[in-house]
């Protein structure tokens, strides 16, 4: 994911981002509510790997998000 803040993500797509505490979180919306889940790491490479796993394994089970859509 580009680190440039001017990058516009497609609306409604899950993404990962570091919080102020340095821990990376997955962010998504469900029913007009924003949600987040910790990726449990402060390392960007590890966060990217865990985000991919989240999309494939967990993301499709949460609130109708499917990896293939």
Secondary structure, DSSP 8 states (H G I E B T S, - for coil): ----TT----TT--EEEE-TTS-EEEEEEETTEEEEEE-S-S-HHHHHHHHHHIIIIIGGGSTT--TT-
